[in-house]
Amino acid sequence: MSATARKMAPNAEDIRARKGGTPLVSLTAYTTPMAQFMDGHCDFVLVGDSVGMVLHGLTSTLGVTMEMMILHGQAVARGLSQSMMVIDMPFASYEEGPAQAFRNAARLMAETGAGAVKLEGGVEMAETIRFLVKRGIPVMAHIGLTPQSINTLGGYKVQGRDAQADAVLADARAVADAGAFSVVLEKVPQGLADRITAEVAIPTIGIGASAGCDGQILVVDDMLGFFTAFKPKFVKRYADLGPLAEAAISEYAADVRARRFPAPEHVFADQAPMAAKTAASKAPQKD
């Protein structure tokens, strides 16, 4: 293999083996162009059900369907060759029981080429995780703030403070014991995230958790400044592209209305350049 050969995308066991090593890098993606930007920079890319809020204007993730996840999963897969793709199982596609979860997880993986699925829940989902893993489906778990349970959690609140800490720790232990290859910790106190990271044998992926986690993930539209409906405390804006995009669109609109666009360099001559040159060469010449 040459020194310039492209690296291969990691798989679930590669991610598991990164426990305690160089932090894992992840972002969400929903389209081919964005996936292409991320490829090789991220260890894994998550096709998140956050697509419902980010791209489809939904107020929560509850309205996201299997068909939406498959469509966006296929798009992201076309943009990746060096980063692993993980795909979210949408609300109501797995909670009924292990058999339902297997049917839908198998469909997601078969139709998108994802390397693993992610599902929300701890102790209550351990049986389902174990069932899937035994049947060849790698599972990334997700505990703490689980957005699909927003109606029972009472809002997007920090999970695991005070008396809740033991329950979140129990969730982490349960999903690790069930065979999950990693676990997302969302919006949990820093100290609890550090404790979970120290106690479980699988990588922890933080989002609003701790720099001590084994990796980090953010919604890409949050960190690039495209999604402006609200900004979670745990988001760092690495760019502010939303206002730049709006300014560019405003400038384009003004140019069109003033007939400044298209300009001469943006339109086509009546004759192709070669045809015009040929015609000129055949024209009568003066002595």
PASEBA-1860 file (N, C-alpha, C; in nm, 3 decimals):
! residues 287
1> MSATARKM> 0.086/-0.120/0.000/0.000/0.000/0.000/0.089/0.124/0.000 ~ 0.057/0.220/-0.085/0.140/0.340/-0.094/0.118/0.429/0.026 ~ 0.213/0.521/0.044/0.205/0.612/0.158/0.088/0.708/0.145 ~ 0.038/0.724/0.020/-0.072/0.817/-0.003/-0.207/0.746/-0.007 ~ -0.210/0.615/0.022/-0.336/0.542/0.017/-0.433/0.595/0.121 ~ -0.562/0.595/0.085/-0.664/0.645/0.175/-0.687/0.545/0.287 ~ -0.710/0.595/0.406/-0.736/0.506/0.519/-0.875/0.447/0.508 ~ -0.893/0.330/0.567/-1.022/0.264/0.566/-1.108/0.317/0.680
9> APNAEDIR> -1.240/0.316/0.659/-1.331/0.360/0.763/-1.325/0.262/0.880 ~ -1.326/0.310/1.002/-1.327/0.219/1.118/-1.462/0.148/1.129 ~ -1.462/0.038/1.203/-1.588/-0.031/1.232/-1.616/-0.021/1.382 ~ -1.723/-0.086/1.425/-1.764/-0.074/1.564/-1.656/-0.121/1.661 ~ -1.587/-0.228/1.627/-1.483/-0.279/1.716/-1.362/-0.185/1.720 ~ -1.335/-0.119/1.608/-1.228/-0.018/1.609/-1.263/0.096/1.704 ~ -1.388/0.138/1.701/-1.432/0.245/1.791/-1.423/0.197/1.936 ~ -1.467/0.076/1.963/-1.459/0.021/2.100/-1.315/0.020/2.150
17> ARKGGTPL> -1.224/-0.012/2.061/-1.083/-0.024/2.099/-1.018/0.111/2.130 ~ -1.087/0.219/2.100/-1.032/0.352/2.126/-1.057/0.399/2.269 ~ -1.116/0.315/2.352/-1.140/0.350/2.491/-1.010/0.397/2.557 ~ -1.016/0.517/2.615/-0.900/0.568/2.687/-0.789/0.623/2.600 ~ -0.808/0.623/2.468/-0.703/0.672/2.378/-0.729/0.813/2.331 ~ -0.680/0.844/2.213/-0.705/0.975/2.153/-0.856/0.995/2.139 ~ -0.909/1.108/2.182/-1.054/1.127/2.179/-1.114/1.107/2.040 ~ -1.228/1.041/2.038/-1.303/1.017/1.916/-1.373/1.146/1.873
25> VSLTAYTT> -1.377/1.168/1.743/-1.438/1.288/1.687/-1.561/1.249/1.606 ~ -1.672/1.318/1.632/-1.794/1.290/1.556/-1.878/1.415/1.538 ~ -1.952/1.417/1.428/-2.052/1.520/1.400/-2.172/1.451/1.334 ~ -2.284/1.521/1.333/-2.398/1.470/1.258/-2.388/1.517/1.114 ~ -2.447/1.440/1.024/-2.457/1.481/0.883/-2.588/1.426/0.828 ~ -2.642/1.496/0.729/-2.770/1.457/0.670/-2.767/1.460/0.517 ~ -2.658/1.513/0.460/-2.649/1.528/0.315/-2.513/1.482/0.265 ~ -2.505/1.453/0.135/-2.379/1.409/0.076/-2.270/1.516/0.084
33> PMAQFMDG> -2.296/1.641/0.046/-2.187/1.740/0.052/-2.131/1.758/0.193 ~ -2.216/1.762/0.294/-2.165/1.780/0.430/-2.084/1.658/0.473 ~ -2.129/1.540/0.436/-2.054/1.419/0.468/-1.917/1.422/0.403 ~ -1.908/1.473/0.282/-1.779/1.482/0.213/-1.682/1.574/0.287 ~ -1.735/1.683/0.342/-1.650/1.774/0.421/-1.593/1.702/0.544 ~ -1.673/1.615/0.604/-1.635/1.549/0.730/-1.546/1.427/0.709 ~ -1.555/1.366/0.592/-1.491/1.237/0.569/-1.342/1.243/0.602 ~ -1.299/1.155/0.690/-1.160/1.150/0.731/-1.127/1.238/0.850
41> HCDFVLVG> -1.203/1.346/0.870/-1.183/1.429/0.988/-1.254/1.370/1.109 ~ -1.366/1.305/1.085/-1.443/1.242/1.193/-1.417/1.092/1.194 ~ -1.409/1.036/1.314/-1.395/0.891/1.325/-1.525/0.823/1.286 ~ -1.637/0.880/1.330/-1.767/0.832/1.282/-1.858/0.952/1.261 ~ -1.948/0.937/1.168/-2.048/1.040/1.136/-2.184/0.982/1.171 ~ -2.262/1.059/1.244/-2.395/1.015/1.286/-2.502/1.077/1.198 ~ -2.582/0.992/1.136/-2.704/1.038/1.070/-2.809/1.047/1.180 ~ -2.823/1.165/1.237/-2.905/1.180/1.356/-3.051/1.209/1.324
49> DSVGMVLH> -3.139/1.167/1.415/-3.279/1.203/1.397/-3.301/1.351/1.422 ~ -3.197/1.421/1.464/-3.202/1.567/1.471/-3.228/1.628/1.334 ~ -3.216/1.548/1.228/-3.250/1.594/1.093/-3.390/1.652/1.088 ~ -3.481/1.598/1.169/-3.618/1.648/1.168/-3.627/1.793/1.207 ~ -3.547/1.834/1.306/-3.548/1.972/1.352/-3.458/2.060/1.266 ~ -3.344/2.008/1.225/-3.244/2.088/1.155/-3.284/2.115/1.009 ~ -3.333/2.012/0.941/-3.362/2.027/0.798/-3.510/2.029/0.764 ~ -3.594/1.973/0.850/-3.736/1.962/0.816/-3.827/2.053/0.897
57> GLTSTLGV> -3.770/2.131/0.986/-3.849/2.230/1.058/-3.940/2.175/1.166 ~ -3.917/2.050/1.209/-3.998/1.993/1.316/-3.957/2.054/1.450 ~ -4.048/2.051/1.546/-4.019/2.108/1.678/-3.953/2.007/1.772 ~ -3.950/1.880/1.733/-3.882/1.776/1.811/-3.843/1.665/1.714 ~ -3.779/1.561/1.767/-3.739/1.448/1.682/-3.850/1.344/1.668 ~ -3.962/1.363/1.735/-4.064/1.258/1.741/-4.130/1.230/1.607 ~ -4.133/1.327/1.518/-4.198/1.308/1.390/-4.111/1.247/1.282 ~ -3.987/1.215/1.315/-3.895/1.156/1.217/-3.933/1.010/1.190
65> TMEMMILH> -3.933/0.971/1.065/-3.976/0.838/1.025/-3.858/0.753/0.976 ~ -3.882/0.624/0.962/-3.782/0.534/0.905/-3.745/0.579/0.764 ~ -3.844/0.619/0.687/-3.818/0.659/0.549/-3.727/0.781/0.544 ~ -3.747/0.876/0.635/-3.659/0.993/0.640/-3.518/0.951/0.675 ~ -3.502/0.864/0.773/-3.368/0.821/0.813/-3.298/0.747/0.699 ~ -3.372/0.663/0.629/-3.312/0.588/0.518/-3.269/0.683/0.407 ~ -3.354/0.779/0.372/-3.320/0.875/0.266/-3.193/0.951/0.300 ~ -3.185/1.004/0.422/-3.068/1.082/0.459/-2.946/0.992/0.482
73> GQAVARGL> -2.969/0.871/0.531/-2.859/0.777/0.548/-2.794/0.742/0.415 ~ -2.875/0.721/0.313/-2.822/0.690/0.181/-2.742/0.808/0.127 ~ -2.790/0.929/0.152/-2.718/1.048/0.105/-2.583/1.061/0.173 ~ -2.581/1.044/0.305/-2.455/1.056/0.380/-2.356/0.947/0.337 ~ -2.405/0.827/0.317/-2.317/0.716/0.279/-2.242/0.746/0.151 ~ -2.304/0.818/0.059/-2.238/0.850/-0.069/-2.120/0.945/-0.049 ~ -2.117/1.014/0.065/-2.010/1.109/0.088/-1.899/1.059/0.177 ~ -1.908/0.935/0.223/-1.809/0.882/0.318/-1.732/0.765/0.260
81> SQSMMVID> -1.602/0.765/0.287/-1.520/0.648/0.255/-1.418/0.621/0.365 ~ -1.390/0.723/0.449/-1.289/0.708/0.553/-1.345/0.717/0.694 ~ -1.470/0.756/0.707/-1.534/0.768/0.838/-1.648/0.667/0.847 ~ -1.665/0.608/0.965/-1.775/0.515/0.988/-1.907/0.592/0.991 ~ -2.013/0.529/0.943/-2.146/0.590/0.951/-2.232/0.514/1.051 ~ -2.288/0.588/1.146/-2.383/0.536/1.244/-2.516/0.605/1.218 ~ -2.626/0.533/1.232/-2.756/0.591/1.202/-2.852/0.575/1.320 ~ -2.927/0.681/1.350/-3.024/0.678/1.459/-3.146/0.593/1.422
89> MPFASYEE> -3.195/0.520/1.520/-3.325/0.456/1.507/-3.429/0.558/1.553 ~ -3.527/0.590/1.467/-3.623/0.695/1.503/-3.724/0.648/1.608 ~ -3.791/0.744/1.667/-3.892/0.718/1.768/-3.995/0.618/1.717 ~ -4.030/0.524/1.805/-4.132/0.421/1.779/-4.088/0.314/1.681 ~ -3.957/0.306/1.652/-3.909/0.202/1.561/-3.844/0.086/1.636 ~ -3.831/0.098/1.770/-3.761/-0.007/1.846/-3.814/-0.028/1.987 ~ -3.893/0.064/2.040/-3.933/0.058/2.181/-4.030/-0.056/2.211 ~ -4.101/-0.103/2.110/-4.202/-0.208/2.132/-4.139/-0.338/2.182
97> GPAQAFRN> -4.020/-0.368/2.136/-3.954/-0.489/2.180/-3.838/-0.528/2.090 ~ -3.760/-0.628/2.128/-3.643/-0.668/2.051/-3.673/-0.707/1.907 ~ -3.784/-0.777/1.883/-3.813/-0.822/1.747/-3.839/-0.703/1.655 ~ -3.918/-0.607/1.702/-3.943/-0.487/1.622/-3.813/-0.412/1.598 ~ -3.731/-0.401/1.701/-3.604/-0.330/1.689/-3.514/-0.397/1.585 ~ -3.510/-0.530/1.586/-3.426/-0.602/1.491/-3.472/-0.577/1.348 ~ -3.603/-0.588/1.323/-3.654/-0.567/1.188/-3.614/-0.429/1.135 ~ -3.633/-0.328/1.217/-3.605/-0.192/1.171/-3.456/-0.160/1.166
105> AARLMAET> -3.379/-0.213/1.261/-3.234/-0.191/1.257/-3.173/-0.260/1.136 ~ -3.218/-0.381/1.108/-3.167/-0.454/0.992/-3.201/-0.379/0.863 ~ -3.320/-0.323/0.856/-3.359/-0.247/0.738/-3.272/-0.123/0.723 ~ -3.250/-0.049/0.832/-3.167/0.070/0.826/-3.027/0.037/0.775 ~ -2.967/-0.069/0.829/-2.832/-0.104/0.789/-2.827/-0.154/0.645 ~ -2.925/-0.237/0.608/-2.924/-0.295/0.473/-2.946/-0.188/0.366 ~ -3.033/-0.091/0.394/-3.070/0.006/0.291/-2.980/0.129/0.289 ~ -2.897/0.149/0.392/-2.809/0.266/0.395/-2.661/0.231/0.395
113> GAGAVKLE> -2.627/0.110/0.436/-2.486/0.074/0.448/-2.423/0.121/0.578 ~ -2.505/0.163/0.674/-2.451/0.208/0.804/-2.376/0.095/0.872 ~ -2.276/0.135/0.952/-2.197/0.036/1.024/-2.252/0.003/1.160 ~ -2.351/0.079/1.206/-2.410/0.057/1.338/-2.536/0.142/1.349 ~ -2.620/0.108/1.446/-2.736/0.191/1.478/-2.715/0.251/1.617 ~ -2.784/0.362/1.641/-2.787/0.422/1.774/-2.930/0.425/1.823 ~ -2.949/0.388/1.948/-3.083/0.397/2.006/-3.074/0.455/2.147 ~ -3.184/0.515/2.190/-3.189/0.585/2.317/-3.244/0.494/2.427
121> GGVEMAET> -3.191/0.511/2.548/-3.241/0.436/2.663/-3.132/0.356/2.730 ~ -3.152/0.332/2.859/-3.052/0.262/2.939/-3.098/0.126/2.985 ~ -3.127/0.113/3.113/-3.166/-0.015/3.171/-3.281/-0.078/3.095 ~ -3.381/0.005/3.060/-3.500/-0.048/2.994/-3.474/-0.099/2.852 ~ -3.360/-0.058/2.792/-3.329/-0.101/2.656/-3.219/-0.206/2.652 ~ -3.171/-0.250/2.767/-3.059/-0.344/2.771/-3.093/-0.475/2.700 ~ -3.213/-0.526/2.723/-3.252/-0.651/2.658/-3.252/-0.636/2.506 ~ -3.302/-0.524/2.458/-3.306/-0.500/2.314/-3.165/-0.488/2.257
129> IRFLVKRG> -3.078/-0.417/2.326/-2.939/-0.404/2.280/-2.874/-0.541/2.270 ~ -2.892/-0.622/2.373/-2.833/-0.755/2.374/-2.886/-0.839/2.257 ~ -3.015/-0.830/2.232/-3.080/-0.904/2.123/-3.019/-0.864/1.989 ~ -3.002/-0.735/1.966/-2.948/-0.687/1.840/-2.803/-0.728/1.822 ~ -2.723/-0.710/1.926/-2.580/-0.741/1.915/-2.559/-0.889/1.886 ~ -2.637/-0.975/1.949/-2.624/-1.119/1.926/-2.661/-1.158/1.783 ~ -2.734/-1.070/1.717/-2.777/-1.097/1.579/-2.702/-1.014/1.477 ~ -2.585/-0.963/1.517/-2.495/-0.900/1.421/-2.516/-0.753/1.397
137> IPVMAHIG> -2.589/-0.685/1.485/-2.613/-0.542/1.466/-2.542/-0.464/1.576 ~ -2.432/-0.394/1.542/-2.362/-0.314/1.643/-2.451/-0.199/1.691 ~ -2.448/-0.173/1.822/-2.535/-0.071/1.880/-2.453/0.032/1.958 ~ -2.477/0.157/1.926/-2.429/0.269/2.007/-2.545/0.311/2.095 ~ -2.525/0.315/2.225/-2.631/0.353/2.318/-2.632/0.504/2.338 ~ -2.740/0.553/2.397/-2.756/0.698/2.420/-2.835/0.715/2.548 ~ -2.770/0.775/2.650/-2.835/0.793/2.780/-2.819/0.937/2.828 ~ -2.876/0.967/2.944/-2.879/1.104/2.993/-3.003/1.170/2.938
145> LTPQSINT> -2.986/1.285/2.872/-3.099/1.347/2.803/-3.125/1.269/2.675 ~ -3.241/1.208/2.667/-3.281/1.132/2.548/-3.395/1.208/2.481 ~ -3.368/1.279/2.372/-3.468/1.368/2.313/-3.598/1.301/2.272 ~ -3.595/1.171/2.241/-3.719/1.104/2.204/-3.813/1.087/2.324 ~ -3.760/1.106/2.445/-3.841/1.096/2.567/-3.872/1.233/2.625 ~ -3.868/1.336/2.542/-3.880/1.473/2.591/-4.010/1.497/2.665 ~ -4.117/1.428/2.624/-4.247/1.450/2.689/-4.255/1.393/2.829 ~ -4.174/1.294/2.857/-4.172/1.237/2.993/-4.061/1.297/3.078
153> LGGYKVQG> -3.962/1.358/3.015/-3.853/1.421/3.090/-3.887/1.563/3.131 ~ -3.991/1.619/3.071/-4.032/1.754/3.108/-3.950/1.865/3.046 ~ -3.886/1.837/2.936/-3.807/1.939/2.868/-3.662/1.896/2.850 ~ -3.584/1.983/2.788/-3.444/1.953/2.759/-3.357/1.990/2.879 ~ -3.375/1.914/2.987/-3.308/1.945/3.113/-3.185/1.857/3.134 ~ -3.092/1.909/3.212/-2.977/1.829/3.254/-3.027/1.707/3.329 ~ -2.969/1.591/3.298/-3.007/1.466/3.362/-2.892/1.413/3.448 ~ -2.923/1.364/3.567/-2.822/1.300/3.650/-2.769/1.383/3.764
161> RDAQADAV> -2.837/1.492/3.794/-2.795/1.570/3.911/-2.852/1.508/4.038 ~ -2.774/1.518/4.143/-2.818/1.478/4.277/-2.868/1.333/4.277 ~ -2.994/1.313/4.315/-3.048/1.178/4.331/-3.059/1.102/4.199 ~ -3.056/1.174/4.086/-3.066/1.107/3.956/-2.936/1.042/3.912 ~ -2.827/1.075/3.977/-2.696/1.029/3.930/-2.687/0.877/3.926 ~ -2.736/0.812/4.031/-2.726/0.666/4.037/-2.802/0.600/3.923 ~ -2.916/0.658/3.884/-2.995/0.601/3.776/-2.921/0.611/3.643 ~ -2.857/0.725/3.617/-2.783/0.740/3.492/-2.661/0.649/3.490
169> LADARAVA> -2.595/0.635/3.604/-2.482/0.542/3.613/-2.528/0.399/3.588 ~ -2.643/0.363/3.642/-2.698/0.229/3.620/-2.729/0.208/3.471 ~ -2.778/0.313/3.405/-2.804/0.303/3.261/-2.675/0.275/3.184 ~ -2.568/0.345/3.221/-2.440/0.326/3.152/-2.389/0.184/3.171 ~ -2.396/0.135/3.291/-2.350/-0.002/3.317/-2.435/-0.104/3.240 ~ -2.566/-0.079/3.235/-2.656/-0.174/3.170/-2.629/-0.185/3.021 ~ -2.611/-0.070/2.954/-2.590/-0.078/2.809/-2.453/-0.135/2.776 ~ -2.354/-0.107/2.861/-2.221/-0.166/2.839/-2.227/-0.318/2.857
177> DAGAFSVV> -2.292/-0.362/2.963/-2.305/-0.506/2.988/-2.384/-0.576/2.878 ~ -2.478/-0.503/2.816/-2.561/-0.563/2.711/-2.488/-0.576/2.578 ~ -2.372/-0.512/2.565/-2.293/-0.529/2.444/-2.281/-0.407/2.355 ~ -2.333/-0.291/2.398/-2.313/-0.170/2.318/-2.164/-0.144/2.303 ~ -2.123/-0.095/2.186/-1.979/-0.072/2.165/-1.937/0.067/2.208 ~ -2.033/0.155/2.238/-2.005/0.289/2.288/-2.136/0.347/2.340 ~ -2.126/0.460/2.411/-2.247/0.521/2.467/-2.236/0.672/2.462 ~ -2.339/0.736/2.410/-2.347/0.881/2.409/-2.401/0.928/2.544
185> LEKVPQGL> -2.334/1.026/2.604/-2.380/1.088/2.728/-2.423/1.230/2.695 ~ -2.554/1.254/2.698/-2.603/1.387/2.661/-2.653/1.463/2.782 ~ -2.602/1.583/2.796/-2.646/1.680/2.896/-2.650/1.621/3.036 ~ -2.534/1.568/3.079/-2.519/1.518/3.214/-2.408/1.598/3.283 ~ -2.410/1.609/3.415/-2.307/1.687/3.485/-2.167/1.634/3.457 ~ -2.071/1.724/3.456/-1.934/1.688/3.423/-1.880/1.579/3.514 ~ -1.903/1.592/3.645/-1.850/1.493/3.737/-1.908/1.354/3.712 ~ -2.036/1.348/3.683/-2.099/1.219/3.654/-2.045/1.161/3.525
193> ADRITAEV> -2.028/1.245/3.424/-1.973/1.197/3.297/-1.833/1.139/3.317 ~ -1.752/1.205/3.399/-1.618/1.155/3.426/-1.623/1.022/3.501 ~ -1.717/1.011/3.594/-1.730/0.886/3.669/-1.772/0.771/3.578 ~ -1.869/0.797/3.491/-1.913/0.693/3.398/-1.799/0.652/3.306 ~ -1.726/0.752/3.256/-1.613/0.723/3.166/-1.509/0.635/3.235 ~ -1.488/0.657/3.364/-1.390/0.578/3.439/-1.439/0.438/3.469 ~ -1.571/0.421/3.482/-1.625/0.294/3.530/-1.670/0.197/3.421 ~ -1.708/0.247/3.303/-1.754/0.154/3.200/-1.641/0.125/3.103
201> AIPTIGIG> -1.648/0.007/3.043/-1.538/-0.040/2.958/-1.551/0.003/2.813 ~ -1.658/0.074/2.780/-1.677/0.117/2.641/-1.658/0.269/2.632 ~ -1.625/0.319/2.513/-1.605/0.463/2.498/-1.732/0.543/2.527 ~ -1.715/0.655/2.595/-1.824/0.749/2.618/-1.808/0.865/2.520 ~ -1.918/0.903/2.457/-1.919/1.012/2.360/-2.000/1.125/2.420 ~ -1.936/1.235/2.451/-2.003/1.344/2.521/-2.070/1.444/2.428 ~ -2.186/1.491/2.470/-2.250/1.607/2.409/-2.315/1.682/2.525 ~ -2.247/1.786/2.570/-2.289/1.852/2.692/-2.256/1.768/2.813
209> ASAGCDGQ> -2.138/1.707/2.816/-2.099/1.617/2.926/-1.965/1.661/2.984 ~ -1.853/1.613/2.930/-1.722/1.644/2.986/-1.614/1.628/2.880 ~ -1.511/1.711/2.891/-1.394/1.695/2.804/-1.320/1.565/2.836 ~ -1.351/1.506/2.952/-1.289/1.380/2.990/-1.350/1.259/2.924 ~ -1.461/1.276/2.850/-1.520/1.163/2.779/-1.424/1.110/2.673 ~ -1.450/0.991/2.625/-1.363/0.929/2.526/-1.379/0.988/2.387 ~ -1.480/1.073/2.369/-1.503/1.138/2.241/-1.608/1.246/2.255 ~ -1.630/1.319/2.149/-1.729/1.427/2.149/-1.810/1.424/2.020
217> ILVVDDML> -1.934/1.471/2.030/-2.019/1.484/1.913/-2.099/1.613/1.925 ~ -2.124/1.677/1.812/-2.211/1.793/1.805/-2.297/1.782/1.679 ~ -2.409/1.852/1.681/-2.490/1.868/1.560/-2.417/1.969/1.471 ~ -2.387/1.929/1.349/-2.301/2.011/1.265/-2.362/2.148/1.237 ~ -2.493/2.157/1.221/-2.554/2.286/1.193/-2.546/2.380/1.313 ~ -2.535/2.323/1.433/-2.513/2.404/1.553/-2.372/2.463/1.552 ~ -2.273/2.379/1.528/-2.135/2.426/1.540/-2.092/2.514/1.424 ~ -2.163/2.505/1.310/-2.133/2.592/1.197/-2.220/2.717/1.193
225> GFFTAFKP> -2.318/2.725/1.283/-2.401/2.844/1.289/-2.511/2.851/1.187 ~ -2.548/2.736/1.128/-2.660/2.734/1.034/-2.794/2.728/1.107 ~ -2.799/2.649/1.215/-2.924/2.635/1.291/-2.927/2.744/1.397 ~ -3.023/2.835/1.385/-3.024/2.953/1.471/-3.149/2.964/1.557 ~ -3.236/2.861/1.554/-3.358/2.867/1.636/-3.324/2.880/1.784 ~ -3.219/2.809/1.827/-3.167/2.822/1.962/-3.026/2.765/1.964 ~ -2.948/2.801/2.064/-2.810/2.753/2.077/-2.792/2.692/2.214 ~ -2.778/2.558/2.222/-2.755/2.494/2.352/-2.625/2.544/2.416
233> KFVKRYAD> -2.621/2.544/2.548/-2.503/2.588/2.622/-2.379/2.510/2.581 ~ -2.396/2.381/2.549/-2.280/2.297/2.523/-2.223/2.313/2.382 ~ -2.284/2.398/2.301/-2.236/2.415/2.163/-2.131/2.525/2.156 ~ -2.020/2.495/2.090/-1.922/2.597/2.053/-1.939/2.625/1.905 ~ -1.959/2.750/1.871/-1.974/2.788/1.730/-1.835/2.806/1.670 ~ -1.799/2.716/1.579/-1.670/2.725/1.513/-1.676/2.814/1.389 ~ -1.797/2.845/1.346/-1.820/2.939/1.237/-1.961/2.993/1.254 ~ -1.989/3.103/1.187/-2.122/3.163/1.194/-2.173/3.179/1.051
241> LGPLAEAA> -2.201/3.063/0.987/-2.230/3.062/0.844/-2.372/3.106/0.811 ~ -2.462/3.099/0.908/-2.600/3.139/0.881/-2.610/3.283/0.834 ~ -2.556/3.379/0.911/-2.560/3.518/0.866/-2.486/3.540/0.734 ~ -2.376/3.468/0.711/-2.304/3.482/0.585/-2.390/3.435/0.468 ~ -2.460/3.324/0.488/-2.548/3.272/0.383/-2.662/3.370/0.355 ~ -2.720/3.425/0.460/-2.831/3.519/0.442/-2.782/3.646/0.370 ~ -2.663/3.692/0.405/-2.608/3.810/0.339/-2.584/3.784/0.191 ~ -2.532/3.665/0.159/-2.506/3.630/0.019/-2.637/3.622/-0.059
249> ISEYAADV> -2.740/3.564/0.001/-2.870/3.554/-0.066/-2.929/3.693/-0.087 ~ -2.913/3.780/0.012/-2.963/3.917/0.000/-2.892/3.991/-0.114 ~ -2.760/3.972/-0.124/-2.684/4.037/-0.231/-2.726/3.985/-0.367 ~ -2.748/3.854/-0.376/-2.795/3.793/-0.502/-2.930/3.851/-0.542 ~ -3.022/3.862/-0.447/-3.155/3.915/-0.476/-3.145/4.058/-0.528 ~ -3.060/4.138/-0.464/-3.042/4.277/-0.507/-2.984/4.285/-0.648 ~ -2.888/4.199/-0.680/-2.828/4.198/-0.813/-2.929/4.159/-0.920 ~ -3.013/4.060/-0.890/-3.114/4.018/-0.987/-3.212/4.132/-1.014
257> RARRFPAP> -3.261/4.195/-0.908/-3.360/4.301/-0.925/-3.303/4.423/-0.997 ~ -3.172/4.445/-0.981/-3.106/4.558/-1.047/-3.049/4.519/-1.184 ~ -3.071/4.394/-1.224/-3.018/4.341/-1.351/-2.865/4.346/-1.358 ~ -2.801/4.337/-1.243/-2.655/4.324/-1.241/-2.611/4.178/-1.259 ~ -2.704/4.088/-1.236/-2.678/3.946/-1.257/-2.789/3.888/-1.343 ~ -2.757/3.809/-1.444/-2.620/3.768/-1.482/-2.546/3.878/-1.558 ~ -2.415/3.885/-1.536/-2.328/3.978/-1.605/-2.275/3.911/-1.733 ~ -2.206/3.985/-1.819/-2.156/3.926/-1.945/-2.078/3.796/-1.926
265> EHVFADQA> -2.000/3.789/-1.818/-1.919/3.666/-1.799/-2.001/3.545/-1.757 ~ -2.130/3.564/-1.730/-2.214/3.453/-1.686/-2.307/3.403/-1.795 ~ -2.305/3.462/-1.914/-2.396/3.423/-2.022/-2.316/3.369/-2.140 ~ -2.387/3.314/-2.238/-2.324/3.245/-2.350/-2.344/3.323/-2.480 ~ -2.240/3.323/-2.563/-2.246/3.389/-2.693/-2.336/3.311/-2.787 ~ -2.382/3.378/-2.892/-2.469/3.311/-2.988/-2.399/3.199/-3.061 ~ -2.268/3.212/-3.081/-2.189/3.107/-3.145/-2.087/3.053/-3.044 ~ -2.064/2.920/-3.050/-1.961/2.862/-2.965/-1.826/2.919/-3.005
273> PMAAKTAA> -1.733/2.931/-2.912/-1.602/2.992/-2.945/-1.535/2.930/-3.065 ~ -1.536/2.798/-3.079/-1.469/2.734/-3.192/-1.540/2.765/-3.322 ~ -1.675/2.767/-3.318/-1.751/2.798/-3.439/-1.724/2.940/-3.485 ~ -1.715/3.032/-3.389/-1.688/3.172/-3.424/-1.549/3.186/-3.485 ~ -1.452/3.111/-3.431/-1.315/3.117/-3.484/-1.309/3.061/-3.625 ~ -1.382/2.949/-3.648/-1.384/2.888/-3.781/-1.447/2.981/-3.883 ~ -1.559/3.044/-3.841/-1.627/3.136/-3.932/-1.538/3.253/-3.968 ~ -1.462/3.301/-3.872/-1.373/3.413/-3.898/-1.262/3.376/-3.996
281> SKAPQKD> -1.213/3.253/-3.985/-1.104/3.210/-4.073/-1.151/3.193/-4.217 ~ -1.280/3.169/-4.237/-1.335/3.149/-4.370/-1.382/3.278/-4.435 ~ -1.382/3.385/-4.360/-1.428/3.512/-4.413/-1.331/3.563/-4.519 ~ -1.383/3.630/-4.624/-1.294/3.686/-4.728/-1.189/3.779/-4.669 ~ -1.068/3.769/-4.718/-0.959/3.851/-4.669/-0.924/3.958/-4.772 ~ -0.896/4.080/-4.727/-0.852/4.187/-4.817/-0.705/4.167/-4.853 ~ -0.672/4.196/-4.978/-0.533/4.188/-5.020/-0.451/4.298/-4.958
END
